[in-house]
């Protein structure tokens, strides 16, 4: 797996809380949110908390940038918007992220999360991020 | 504290809040404390715990999303005339300033209107001590989605 991504995950405590992991396939990096009871938002409908999904996609977007920028790069979210396309289930979630554009100071990243199949996205989010050189 | 809220909604919110603050590990770790709950308005104080920090050591934007989605959803419930399930359609957040871990913050939200089964909410997150603005956001929620009618988004 990409060393910069592994380093970022290791240095990001919220990734531990999320049970976040990354792997690589032919198409690029793939991110996973482990299922955990604490990720449930509404105990009656047993869906993942929308904010937890947002946090997962934000870490995924930051990993995608870390892979491009190299180890130790500073990455900070400026703002985000997220669409909840369908209800989630009490199951793990998988995601991919793609960099729409990366400038010198700013990057635009999209992330898509799914559960049953990649063809049925559950959530899509767009992040704008400030980026800087290695610390 | 629950003036103007439909009584049935008010008692259900209280039950949901008691359960969540005592039984739900996420909300327990955030140490949610209601400051104001009115019809279409909710303000809560929350902890920003260490375990939600990012690589820079400050609170990760993801925690702000978790807090604002939770309080925005609760605010929609306070505006309803009868209990109905709701679901977040979308959220938009600006992360204005970094917050140090272990600080306490205040999230204030308002349900602007409910029209054609869509509730529109906006709010912000500030540091409890000096009122420093951390994030602002808005969101839309579908009211009366399929699912258990007793649902609480928070």
Interface residues (C-beta under 8 A of the other chain):
Chain A: X8 X11 X12 X13 X14 X16 X17 X18 X37 X38 X39 X40 X41 X42 X43 X44 X45 X49 X50 X51 X52 X54 X55 X56 X58 X59 X62 X74 X75 X76 X77 X78 X79 X80 X81 X82 X83 X84 X87
Chain B: X19 X24 X25 X26 X50 X51 X52 X53 X54 X55 X56 X60 X61 X62 X63 X65 X66 X67 X68 X69 X70 X73 X85 X87 X88 X89 X90 X91 X92 X93 X94 X95 X98 X145 X147 X148 X150 X151 X152 X153 X154
